[in-house]
Amino acid sequence: MTDGQGQSLIWAVVMLVVVGSALISRRIPIGQAAKMALAWIAIFAIGLTIYAYRNDIASVAQRVWYEISPPETVAQGDALQIRKSPDGHFWVDVQLNGNVERFLVDSGATVTALSVGAAQRSGIEPSGGYPMILNTANGAIAADRAEAATLIVGTIRRENMPVVIAEEFGGTNVLGMNFLSSLSSWSVEGEWLLLES
């Protein structure tokens, strides 16, 4: 018998003595006392089992919760997984100069685009010069060129990221190909968009 087994046996005996003495002191009939003792032994056994497997139970509980209510994004080291939204698109929260804004990830967009409101809230000013002409679903538009000092998506950080700003974007912000092409890889696997720094 190992030391661990010996200690476990000692604890079991101590628990039986404690429970037994409590039952005897109350002068409970032997049949009822035996049932109560078995109930207490079962409670201790269940508690010990839960304690022994607490990490495994937590892992299983997390997986079950992910199935019931999957997280929108999952960060794993330098990689980020973004779950597809019910509208069929990939949306993610992005930090622009410390300000959090909602972005649509769009591989069809050449450059990362900001709404005027998002640019103002993030302290991003047009850099001047010639505007960039963009072809959108609503026709060609002229967008102001600018630069985000910091752009953070999950664990992925980019500095001095070129962006464009235009009234025509309404309230929509778009992470475009200039961000996606800065990654070591990106792909879509089922319901998930996988980004690797």
C-alpha positions in Angstrom: 0.0 0.0 0.0 1.4 3.4 -1.0 1.5 6.4 1.3 -1.4 8.0 -0.6 -3.5 4.9 -0.3 -2.8 4.7 3.4 -3.8 8.3 3.9 -7.0 7.8 2.0 -7.8 4.8 4.1 -7.1 6.7 7.3 -9.4 9.6 6.1 -12.2 7.1 5.3 -11.9 5.5 8.7 -12.0 8.9 10.4 -15.1 9.9 8.5 -16.8 6.6 9.4 -15.9 7.1 13.0 -17.2 10.7 13.0 -20.5 9.8 11.3 -20.9 6.7 13.4 -20.3 8.5 16.7 -22.8 11.2 15.7 -25.4 8.6 15.0 -24.8 6.6 18.1 -24.9 9.7 20.3 -28.4 10.4 19.0 -29.6 6.9 19.8 -31.0 6.2 16.4 -32.1 2.6 15.5 -29.4 0.6 13.8 -31.2 0.2 10.5 -31.9 3.9 10.2 -28.3 4.6 11.3 -26.9 2.3 8.6 -28.9 4.1 5.9 -27.8 7.5 7.2 -24.2 6.3 7.3 -24.4 5.1 3.7 -25.9 8.4 2.6 -23.0 10.3 4.3 -20.4 7.9 2.7 -22.1 8.5 -0.7 -22.0 12.3 -0.2 -18.3 12.2 0.8 -17.5 9.9 -2.2 -19.3 12.2 -4.6 -17.6 15.3 -3.2 -14.2 13.6 -3.4 -14.8 12.5 -7.0 -15.9 16.0 -8.0 -12.7 17.4 -6.4 -10.5 14.8 -8.0 -11.9 15.4 -11.5 -12.5 19.2 -11.1 -10.3 20.2 -14.1 -11.8 17.6 -16.4 -15.3 18.6 -15.3 -14.5 22.3 -16.0 -13.2 21.4 -19.4 -16.3 19.4 -20.3 -18.6 22.1 -18.9 -16.8 24.7 -21.1 -17.2 22.5 -24.2 -20.9 22.0 -23.5 -21.3 25.8 -22.9 -19.6 26.5 -26.3 -22.1 24.2 -28.0 -25.0 26.0 -26.3 -23.7 29.5 -26.7 -20.5 29.5 -28.9 -18.2 32.4 -28.3 -17.9 35.0 -31.1 -14.1 34.9 -31.0 -11.5 32.5 -29.6 -7.9 33.6 -29.2 -5.2 30.9 -29.2 -1.7 32.3 -29.0 -1.1 34.3 -32.2 -4.2 32.9 -33.9 -7.8 34.1 -33.7 -11.0 32.3 -34.6 -14.1 34.4 -35.5 -17.5 32.6 -35.6 -19.8 33.4 -38.5 -22.7 35.6 -37.5 -26.4 34.6 -38.2 -26.3 37.0 -41.1 -23.6 34.9 -42.8 -20.8 37.4 -42.3 -17.8 37.5 -40.0 -18.0 40.4 -37.5 -15.3 41.3 -34.9 -14.6 44.0 -32.4 -11.5 45.9 -33.3 -9.5 48.4 -31.2 -8.6 51.5 -33.1 -6.2 53.7 -31.2 -7.7 52.2 -28.0 -11.3 52.8 -29.1 -13.4 49.6 -29.8 -15.5 49.5 -33.0 -17.4 46.7 -34.7 -16.0 45.6 -38.1 -17.1 43.4 -40.9 -14.3 41.2 -42.3 -14.5 41.5 -46.1 -11.9 39.9 -48.4 -13.6 41.8 -51.3 -12.5 45.1 -49.9 -9.1 46.3 -50.9 -8.5 48.5 -47.9 -9.7 48.8 -44.3 -12.6 51.3 -44.3 -14.0 53.4 -41.5 -17.2 55.3 -41.0 -16.8 59.0 -40.2 -18.1 58.3 -36.7 -15.6 55.5 -36.0 -12.8 57.7 -37.3 -13.8 60.6 -35.1 -14.2 58.4 -32.0 -10.8 56.8 -32.6 -9.0 60.2 -33.2 -8.2 59.4 -36.8 -8.0 62.4 -39.1 -7.8 62.3 -42.9 -4.1 62.7 -44.0 -5.0 65.0 -46.9 -3.8 64.6 -50.4 -5.7 62.9 -53.2 -8.7 60.8 -52.2 -8.9 57.1 -53.1 -11.6 56.1 -55.6 -13.3 53.0 -54.5 -15.8 50.9 -56.4 -18.7 49.9 -54.1 -22.0 48.2 -54.6 -23.5 51.7 -54.9 -21.0 52.9 -57.5 -17.6 54.7 -57.3 -16.9 56.9 -54.2 -14.1 59.1 -53.1 -12.7 58.2 -49.7 -10.2 60.1 -47.6 -6.9 58.4 -46.9 -5.8 58.1 -43.3 -3.8 55.9 -40.9 -4.6 54.1 -37.7 -1.7 54.3 -35.2 -2.8 51.0 -33.7 -5.3 48.4 -34.9 -5.8 45.4 -32.7 -7.9 42.4 -33.5 -8.0 39.9 -30.6 -4.3 39.1 -30.1 -3.2 40.5 -33.5 -1.8 44.0 -33.4 -0.9 46.2 -36.4 0.6 49.7 -36.3 0.3 52.5 -38.8 -2.4 50.7 -40.7 -3.6 52.5 -43.8 -7.4 53.1 -43.8 -10.0 55.1 -45.7 -12.8 57.2 -44.4 -16.0 58.1 -46.2 -19.5 59.3 -45.4 -20.9 56.7 -47.9 -19.9 53.9 -45.6 -22.7 54.9 -43.2 -22.1 53.2 -39.9 -20.3 50.2 -41.3 -16.5 49.6 -40.8 -14.7 47.0 -42.9 -11.5 45.1 -42.3 -10.1 44.8 -45.8 -7.4 42.9 -47.7 -4.6 45.3 -46.6 -5.2 43.8 -43.1 -5.8 40.2 -44.2 -2.7 40.2 -46.4 -0.6 41.4 -43.4 -1.3 38.0 -41.7 0.8 34.9 -42.1 -2.4 33.1 -43.1 -6.2 33.3 -43.0 -8.9 30.8 -44.1 -12.5 29.9 -43.6 -13.2 26.5 -42.1 -16.9 25.8 -41.7 -18.4 28.4 -39.4 -15.1 29.9 -38.4 -12.7 32.4 -39.9 -9.2 31.6 -38.8 -6.6 34.4 -38.6 -2.9 33.8 -37.9 -0.6 36.7 -37.1 
